[in-house]
Amino acid sequence: MKRFERLRQIRRLDPVADALEIYRLSATFEFPWDYTRALELALYRTYAVPSIGRLLARTAELTQHTQKRYDDTVLLLDAIVEHGFAAEEGRSAIRRINQMHRSYDISDDDMRYVLSTFVVMPRRWIDAYGWRRLSRHEVVAATEYYRTLGRRMGITGIPETYEEFETLLDTYEQEHFGWDEQARRVSDATLDLMASWYPRPLAPLLRTATLALLDEPLLRAFRYAPPGAATSAWVRRAVRARGRFVRLLPPRRSPHFARQNREIKSYPDGYRVSGLGTRPVPGLRGCPVGHRDTSAADSVE
């Protein structure tokens, strides 16, 4: 297989009717590492909205059980990518997500914002650091994929196009990003988790490198001192260089799902999708997004 053969395969598909297939090809063959990093950043950004960051701090899942909370989130989303919306594993994953989320009645605006980060941040990351930019087919397919996920999660008023999602994200962040002490604790715990995946002496360097990849509004919301301009430039050049190196490699011949990532550590003996996540007590434990109707997981829409 030649380097751009899979892209040609993607362009032969319909970006709406074949959205799941295109998204799976893009996320598990073309850009598995980039999608992992981009979705980490997508979820991380939501902490800078105080209503979301405070709730996550109150649940204590991301401050006391950070690795497991990370793993459960990744594995639940991964099950949908791997098995699809109609398969039992995909339906079970969405059902589990909804069971956790329904413990809180969060605003529709917050729900749509979280969904918008899943749509927008991968495109921005890959266009900046990937071995090639996303094609229009991939952008449309990813948008449709997350629109379908949003409907299954009971989110209302979902934007119809990538451009509408991007406008929503940028406007919401301009209006809502802000300092919150509890949200900062969630952010610190997440940065500590990411550093823990590597040898301990590298932790300060990795924290600095991570901060160098964050944009100024995000740094300001958490009140992190920005790394120097030279440091930020060097880190970003290094990540771009990785993308250029990957471009020279042979294309991947088998899919790489997020469950195969070395960062997943909580289930050495395996797991069942139905057993992932927390069993929140309403008002005490939960997630950043509230949902009112868990039956949406079984919708055929």
RODO-2510 file (C-alpha; in nm, 4 decimals, decimal comma):
residues 301
     n   res          X          Y          Z
     1     m     0,0000     0,0000     0,0000
     2     k     0,1315     0,3456    -0,0915
     3     r     0,1331     0,6389     0,1494
     4     f    -0,1745     0,8179     0,0128
     5     e    -0,3725     0,5132    -0,0983
     6     r    -0,5971     0,5179     0,2080
     7     l    -0,6744     0,8846     0,1520
     8     r    -0,7874     0,7961    -0,1989
     9     q    -1,0048     0,5225    -0,0471
    10     i    -1,1582     0,7783     0,1901
    11     r    -1,2359     1,0153    -0,0964
    12     r    -1,4280     0,7422    -0,2780
    13     l    -1,6702     0,7151     0,0169
    14     d    -1,9651     0,9391     0,1000
    15     p    -1,8657     1,1660     0,3939
    16     v    -2,2168     1,1573     0,5428
    17     a    -2,3491     0,8104     0,4624
    18     d    -2,0075     0,6513     0,5332
    19     a    -1,9100     0,8836     0,8198
    20     l    -1,8304     0,6038     1,0656
    21     e    -1,6124     0,4159     0,8165
    22     i    -1,4222     0,7297     0,7190
    23     y    -1,3751     0,8372     1,0799
    24     r    -1,2489     0,4913     1,1730
    25     l    -1,0008     0,4896     0,8834
    26     s    -0,8779     0,8356     0,9766
    27     a    -0,8559     0,7827     1,3527
    28     t    -0,7182     0,4277     1,3624
    29     f    -0,5069     0,4025     1,0472
    30     e    -0,3993     0,7496     0,9430
    31     f    -0,3702     0,9453     1,2702
    32     p    -0,4099     0,7258     1,5826
    33     w    -0,1439     0,9104     1,7854
    34     d    -0,2688     1,2502     1,6777
    35     y    -0,6310     1,1733     1,7567
    36     t    -0,5323     1,0543     2,1043
    37     r    -0,3404     1,3748     2,1755
    38     a    -0,6098     1,5960     2,0222
    39     l    -0,8947     1,4375     2,2186
    40     e    -0,6908     1,4631     2,5387
    41     l    -0,6575     1,8332     2,4678
    42     a    -1,0268     1,8581     2,3795
    43     l    -1,1351     1,7202     2,7169
    44     y    -0,8695     1,9212     2,8985
    45     r    -0,9978     2,2471     2,7483
    46     t    -1,3396     2,1938     2,9033
    47     y    -1,1933     2,2348     3,2535
    48     a    -1,1331     2,6050     3,1793
    49     v    -1,5103     2,6626     3,1741
    50     p    -1,5696     2,7107     3,5504
    51     s    -1,9099     2,5396     3,5564
    52     i    -1,7469     2,2270     3,4115
    53     g    -1,4187     2,2459     3,6028
    54     r    -1,5930     2,2934     3,9381
    55     l    -1,8210     1,9965     3,8816
    56     l    -1,5300     1,7730     3,7894
    57     a    -1,3491     1,8828     4,1051
    58     r    -1,6530     1,8066     4,3208
    59     t    -1,6825     1,4552     4,1827
    60     a    -1,3150     1,3988     4,2806
    61     e    -1,2800     1,1408     4,0042
    62     l    -1,0202     1,3418     3,8151
    63     t    -0,8275     1,4428     4,1266
    64     q    -0,8352     1,1205     4,3298
    65     h    -0,8727     0,8510     4,0625
    66     t    -0,7181     1,0322     3,7682
    67     q    -0,5745     0,7339     3,5805
    68     k    -0,8951     0,5293     3,6007
    69     r    -1,1122     0,8256     3,5018
    70     y    -0,8856     0,8863     3,2019
    71     d    -0,8914     0,5184     3,1041
    72     d    -1,2671     0,4862     3,1341
    73     t    -1,3283     0,7943     2,9215
    74     v    -1,0886     0,6778     2,6504
    75     l    -1,2181     0,3205     2,6462
    76     l    -1,5846     0,4161     2,6320
    77     l    -1,5281     0,6514     2,3393
    78     d    -1,2997     0,3939     2,1757
    79     a    -1,5643     0,1207     2,1927
    80     i    -1,7956     0,3322     1,9782
    81     v    -1,5249     0,3943     1,7198
    82     e    -1,4295     0,0273     1,7027
    83     h    -1,7734    -0,1312     1,7040
    84     g    -2,0055     0,1422     1,5769
    85     f    -2,3324     0,2840     1,7037
    86     a    -2,5503    -0,0182     1,6228
    87     a    -2,3343    -0,2964     1,7720
    88     e    -2,3964    -0,4064     2,1293
    89     e    -2,0544    -0,2833     2,2465
    90     g    -2,1173     0,0628     2,1029
    91     r    -2,4678     0,0809     2,2453
    92     s    -2,3375    -0,0368     2,5824
    93     a    -2,0697     0,2341     2,5816
    94     i    -2,3207     0,5093     2,5085
    95     r    -2,5562     0,3690     2,7701
    96     r    -2,2769     0,3797     3,0294
    97     i    -2,1885     0,7377     2,9343
    98     n    -2,5502     0,8440     2,9692
    99     q    -2,5950     0,6621     3,3001
   100     m    -2,3058     0,8587     3,4448
   101     h    -2,4016     1,1916     3,2950
   102     r    -2,7688     1,1911     3,3901
   103     s    -2,6811     1,2526     3,7559
   104     y    -2,6423     1,6218     3,6766
   105     d    -2,8644     1,8650     3,4924
   106     i    -2,6074     2,0836     3,3203
   107     s    -2,6956     2,3525     3,0706
   108     d    -2,7534     2,2645     2,7088
   109     d    -2,4848     2,5208     2,6252
   110     d    -2,2210     2,3293     2,8214
   111     m    -2,3279     2,0053     2,6553
   112     r    -2,2897     2,1467     2,3074
   113     y    -1,9562     2,3062     2,3945
   114     v    -1,8057     1,9762     2,5123
   115     l    -1,9223     1,8098     2,1920
   116     s    -1,7713     2,0919     1,9862
   117     t    -1,4262     2,0255     2,1337
   118     f    -1,4401     1,6683     1,9971
   119     v    -1,5171     1,8008     1,6500
   120     v    -1,2819     2,0983     1,6317
   121     m    -0,9671     2,0133     1,8270
   122     p    -0,8635     1,7036     1,6239
   123     r    -0,8862     1,9013     1,2997
   124     r    -0,6788     2,1865     1,4444
   125     w    -0,4188     1,9523     1,5945
   126     i    -0,3774     1,7382     1,2825
   127     d    -0,3596     2,0366     1,0501
   128     a    -0,0835     2,1789     1,2704
   129     y     0,1109     1,8640     1,3619
   130     g    -0,0075     1,5666     1,1572
   131     w     0,1805     1,4051     0,8678
   132     r    -0,0773     1,5596     0,6353
   133     r    -0,3774     1,7858     0,6780
   134     l    -0,7246     1,6383     0,7100
   135     s    -0,9148     1,6196     0,3833
   136     r    -1,2551     1,7813     0,3513
   137     h    -1,4076     1,4318     0,3409
   138     e    -1,2527     1,3555     0,6794
   139     v    -1,3665     1,6847     0,8319
   140     v    -1,7260     1,6347     0,7173
   141     a    -1,7264     1,2693     0,8255
   142     a    -1,5888     1,3494     1,1719
   143     t    -1,8519     1,6206     1,2113
   144     e    -2,1282     1,3788     1,1163
   145     y    -1,9831     1,1097     1,3438
   146     y    -1,9973     1,3382     1,6465
   147     r    -2,3382     1,4733     1,5509
   148     t    -2,4597     1,1133     1,5659
   149     l    -2,2869     1,0574     1,8993
   150     g    -2,4377     1,3783     2,0339
   151     r    -2,7877     1,2698     1,9355
   152     r    -2,7358     0,9310     2,1032
   153     m    -2,6285     1,1185     2,4158
   154     g    -2,9440     1,3288     2,4162
   155     i    -2,7709     1,6597     2,3346
   156     t    -3,0047     1,9125     2,1757
   157     g    -2,9441     2,1935     1,9291
   158     i    -2,6395     2,0257     1,7727
   159     p    -2,4653     2,2335     1,5028
   160     e    -2,4935     2,0969     1,1509
   161     t    -2,1539     2,1782     1,0009
   162     y    -1,7900     2,1857     1,1084
   163     e    -1,7862     2,5625     1,0654
   164     e    -2,0824     2,5990     1,3015
   165     f    -1,9074     2,3805     1,5596
   166     e    -1,5924     2,5921     1,5262
   167     t    -1,7840     2,9165     1,5750
   168     l    -1,9603     2,7686     1,8777
   169     l    -1,6313     2,6604     2,0358
   170     d    -1,4507     2,9905     1,9802
   171     t    -1,7444     3,2028     2,0965
   172     y    -1,8108     2,9887     2,4032
   173     e    -1,4487     2,9980     2,5115
   174     q    -1,4296     3,3753     2,4683
   175     e    -1,7387     3,4174     2,6832
   176     h    -1,6791     3,1495     2,9484
   177     f    -1,3106     3,0714     2,9969
   178     g    -1,2067     3,1984     3,3382
   179     w    -1,0159     3,1307     3,6569
   180     d    -1,1512     2,8837     3,9101
   181     e    -0,9435     2,7353     4,1909
   182     q    -1,1190     2,3989     4,1797
   183     a    -1,0803     2,3729     3,8037
   184     r    -0,7095     2,4443     3,8450
   185     r    -0,6833     2,1424     4,0769
   186     v    -0,8360     1,9237     3,8059
   187     s    -0,5931     2,0680     3,5527
   188     d    -0,2933     2,0046     3,7790
   189     a    -0,4022     1,6454     3,8392
   190     t    -0,4334     1,5876     3,4656
   191     l    -0,0894     1,7310     3,3944
   192     d     0,0551     1,5141     3,6728
   193     l    -0,1102     1,2083     3,5182
   194     m     0,0401     1,2775     3,1764
   195     a     0,3848     1,3202     3,3295
   196     s     0,3444     0,9924     3,5234
   197     w     0,3435     0,7943     3,1988
   198     y     0,7170     0,8596     3,1592
   199     p     1,0263     0,8239     3,3819
   200     r     0,9976     1,0462     3,6895
   201     p     1,3047     1,2627     3,6175
   202     l     1,1371     1,3787     3,2967
   203     a     0,8259     1,5099     3,4748
   204     p     0,9266     1,8807     3,4895
   205     l     1,0319     1,8763     3,1255
   206     l     0,7099     1,7063     3,0168
   207     r     0,4962     1,9522     3,2112
   208     t     0,6747     2,2428     3,0440
   209     a     0,6381     2,0792     2,7021
   210     t     0,2654     2,0285     2,7590
   211     l     0,2159     2,3908     2,8631
   212     a     0,4059     2,4983     2,5512
   213     l     0,1366     2,3325     2,3387
   214     l    -0,1483     2,5216     2,5084
   215     d    -0,2811     2,8456     2,3656
   216     e    -0,2723     3,1733     2,5550
   217     p    -0,6441     3,1858     2,6575
   218     l    -0,6130     2,8398     2,8138
   219     l    -0,2940     2,9302     3,0010
   220     r    -0,4547     3,2500     3,1222
   221     a    -0,7694     3,0746     3,2437
   222     f    -0,5620     2,8376     3,4604
   223     r    -0,3106     3,1102     3,5551
   224     y    -0,0133     2,9130     3,4338
   225     a     0,3007     3,1100     3,3604
   226     p     0,3545     3,0614     2,9870
   227     p     0,6804     2,8956     2,8821
   228     g     0,9234     3,1239     2,7072
   229     a     0,8772     3,1954     2,3383
   230     a     1,1879     2,9949     2,2501
   231     t     1,0659     2,6942     2,4497
   232     s     0,7201     2,7033     2,2915
   233     a     0,8687     2,7331     1,9438
   234     w     1,1070     2,4429     2,0028
   235     v     0,8330     2,2131     2,1371
   236     r     0,5988     2,2898     1,8502
   237     r     0,8745     2,2373     1,5950
   238     a     0,9542     1,9016     1,7567
   239     v     0,5920     1,7840     1,7283
   240     r     0,5765     1,9006     1,3669
   241     a     0,9011     1,7159     1,2978
   242     r     0,7392     1,3981     1,4284
   243     g     0,4618     1,4439     1,1722
   244     r     0,7135     1,4869     0,8902
   245     f     0,8920     1,1710     1,0042
   246     v     0,5673     0,9715     1,0107
   247     r     0,5001     1,0838     0,6535
   248     l     0,8141     0,8951     0,5476
   249     l     0,7055     0,5696     0,7135
   250     p     0,5063     0,2954     0,5404
   251     p     0,1308     0,3319     0,5946
   252     r    -0,0240     0,1405     0,8824
   253     r    -0,1608    -0,1976     0,7723
   254     s    -0,3792    -0,2688     1,0759
   255     p    -0,5925    -0,0367     1,2879
   256     h    -0,4643     0,0998     1,6152
   257     f    -0,7464     0,1548     1,8625
   258     a    -0,7142     0,3673     2,1734
   259     r    -0,7494     0,0575     2,3935
   260     q    -0,4028    -0,0410     2,2648
   261     n    -0,2382     0,2790     2,3901
   262     r     0,0353     0,2367     2,6485
   263     e    -0,1261     0,5124     2,8571
   264     i    -0,4177     0,2818     2,9452
   265     k    -0,3149     0,1151     3,2717
   266     s    -0,6219     0,0374     3,4847
   267     y    -0,7264    -0,2941     3,3311
   268     p    -0,4279    -0,5302     3,2906
   269     d    -0,6615    -0,8297     3,2987
   270     g    -0,9110    -0,6871     3,0520
   271     y    -1,2471    -0,5163     3,0933
   272     r    -1,6104    -0,5242     2,9910
   273     v    -1,7533    -0,2089     2,8385
   274     s    -2,0580    -0,2340     3,0634
   275     g    -1,8288    -0,2289     3,3670
   276     l    -1,6406     0,0877     3,2776
   277     g    -1,6930     0,4208     3,4479
   278     t    -1,8464     0,5223     3,7770
   279     r    -2,1855     0,4601     3,9340
   280     p    -2,2555     0,8166     4,0453
   281     v    -2,4947     0,9050     4,3222
   282     p    -2,7065     1,1928     4,1899
   283     g    -2,5862     1,5200     4,3370
   284     l    -2,2601     1,3700     4,4596
   285     r    -2,0784     1,2049     4,1692
   286     g    -2,1024     1,2654     3,7995
   287     c    -1,9561     1,4086     3,4805
   288     p    -1,9252     1,7470     3,3150
   289     v    -2,2207     1,6899     3,0859
   290     g    -2,5734     1,6290     3,2102
   291     h    -2,8269     1,4234     3,0167
   292     r    -3,1948     1,3875     3,0819
   293     d    -3,2895     1,0831     2,8734
   294     t    -3,0703     0,7751     2,8615
   295     s    -3,3001     0,6078     2,6091
   296     a    -3,1205     0,8127     2,3414
   297     a    -2,8479     0,5473     2,3416
   298     d    -3,0831     0,3053     2,1721
   299     s    -3,2197     0,5476     1,9153
   300     v    -3,1997     0,4369     1,5554
   301     e    -3,1707     0,7978     1,4379
***
